[in-house]
Amino acid sequence: MRHAVPALGLLASPAAAEATLAEASLGLELVPCELSDLSCVTLSLPLDPRANDPEKTIDITFALSFAHVESRGILFYVVGGPGGSGLASAEGYLSAFNPSLTDYMDIVFIDQRGTGPDHGLSCPVAQTTFDLAPATLADADAVLATAQAYVTDCIAELDAADLLPVVNTDYAVGDFEAFRRMIGAPKVWLYGESYGTQFVQAYATTYPEAVRGVIVDGVVDLNLSAEGFYRSYTLAAEKILSATFDACATIPACQADMGGDAAAVYDDLADRLAQAPVKVPLTLADGSRTDRPLTSALLETNAFYALYSAEGRGEFLRVLAAAGRGDLEPMLQLGYSNLYIDPETAVGMEDPGWFGAAYYAITCADYDSGQGTPEQRASRIIDEARAFAPEAPRLLRSYYMERVACALWPYQGQDKRPDPYAGGDWPTLVLNGTGDPITPMPMAYSVLDNARNAYGVFMEGGPHVIWGRGFACPDSIVEALLYDGTLPAAREQRCSQDFIMDYLPLTLTDPADKADAFKVARAIETELLNALPLGNWDGESETSFGCPQGGTVTLSTTEAGTRYAFADCRFWPDLALTGSGDDIAMDDAGGGLILDLAVTGVATGQISYRSSPFTESQSLSGTWNGQPAALPRSWP
């Protein structure tokens, strides 16, 4: 039974005037951050604070955002993962929030141990092999061999023997506390998203004197064992995936594209891939074609990742509908995008914002895999997975594969889980979405029910992590608490968003549509906006990508925006595009997409097409199948 709301009085009222972050950091050696416009400072801290060895140190870097208008407090911002770089993420996160956040809050990000350019743990070669391996419970020996190869090869690829034993969350919490004391030990707000909620709960519990308030968003229940954690989120993900399939039937375009029950389309493809990987033709940047394996691991990864947001669910359904029609290239490309694999080489890419090996180094050292030898631990997890299999018919790999790798990892966590987060004399705001697959609602309720002075804001249909997505609920509630100490109006509040957003219909599925120049032009625009390889472009260097059915498109930057150069580019096998396009980034009538293309194949023509987001209008001219290309004329 949930406890009653205590009388809080002035609990969350702003603290007495303290030094701002700008004032408190005057004695620090600040430099411009490499990955943002923020100011950075690096502290040399003990590599192992418990070893009393001053000769061994580690450099930990913090990024500081000073309040632009008036500082109403200092916010320690801890990103997700584990493995996310706070410094690489900082500017992107801050730009997504209401500008008032940077106006009124001093904000500090950290590159915790195992992340960032100096000591980031990444093994892209071993990681790619592990992520793509079709290791299922039907072959337990293959599961063990795949996990053991990952652990062995990744550690060899890292060459970080001194660092690996000291990258758990407790060490990272101590590093952030060292920074707080360096700036005069002010009381601070703590915000954590996803894994960051684990971090800030541990921080607040260890250093209660440091805390003005805690905000946890996408909440990890620290009291859960590794098995309990993976069980909880796998069960939630299964339910959300089923709801996603059901939702397709309520969206006419999705239902039409799918041509049947979405769950059946998924299950048929999963059964096919369980037999063996399927070779999928892929066009490379030089226009050549090669075959790549689509594995059951990629399908399950795509399904799981889709559940994180309403947009992701819509995108996955579109890719699944294409697969149901025999086009598996989008499913392959989505897997590469999700796992940050270079389509050109099929090897993982270095990502300044994510360090995959840090995920395992931290997670495996935070949780305990049980008693026995590494092989005994791993075998026990496989047995648990077999027993659990009926409850997770589509996403079982999510329950066991990471755990098996952690069982074989050389550094294990303590065999006793922390006590539930108890809160304190400060307010704790618990944020979560009912559509969150990785930190599902039961975890949020557990934290809410165990913590003193806790409030919950829950978004019906909401994604994983709900603050900063532009919704008044929860944004206005969080901002009122941070800026003015205004407590939420009730202990629990509920808001909502659409479960699936922006389902984008497949293009030119009716062969007759290719006789219509305007439908073709609109379809080209849709495919450009939705092409996964183009979404990985860095926005700076000239880069070519293979089009889905052959040919290439080259992207480059201009003073006005983005230039496209099409060379026999085929989004559909029977239409080839050659020519140019410009996406002009202007917030007025001069902005928008301009295409000048020669088209050959089942239809031929020379078209000029313009689409303006400012006026929400399109225009078309040129020739099509020997006739003038024109906009359709319609009437009642």
Buried (B, 14 or more C-beta within 10 A) or exposed (E): EEEEEEEBEEBBEBEEEBBBBBEBBEEBEBEEBEBBEBBBBBBEBBBBBEEEEEEEEBEBBBBBBBBEEEBBBBBBBBBBBBBBBBBBBBBEBBEEBEEBBBBBBBBBBBBBBBBBEEBBBBBBBBBBBBBBBBBBBEEBEBBBEBBBBBBEBBBEBBEBEEBBBBBBBBBBBBBBBBBBEBBEBBBBBBBBBBBBBBBBBBBBBEBEEBBBBBBBBBBBBBBBBBBEBBBBBBBBBBBBBBBBBEBBBEBEBBBEBBEEBBBEBBBBBBEBBBEEBBEBBBBBBEBEEBEBBBBBBBBBBBBBBBBBBBBBBBBBBBBBBBBBBEBBBBBBBBBBBBBBBBBBEBEBBEBBBBBBBBBBBBBBBBBBBBEEEBEEBBBBBBEBBEEBEEEBEBBBBBBBBBBBBBBBBEBBBEEEBBEBBBBBEBBBBBBBBBBBBBBBBBBBBBBBBBBBBBBBBBBEBBBBBBBBBEBEBBBEBBBBBBBEBBBBEEBBBEBBBBBBBEBBBBBBBEEEBBEBBBBBBBBBBBBBEBBBBBEBBEEEEEBBBBBBBBBBBBBBBEEBBBBBBBBBBBBBEEBBBBBEBBBBBEEEEEBBBBBBBBBBEEBBBBBBBBBBEEEEEBBBBBBBBEEEBEEEEEEE
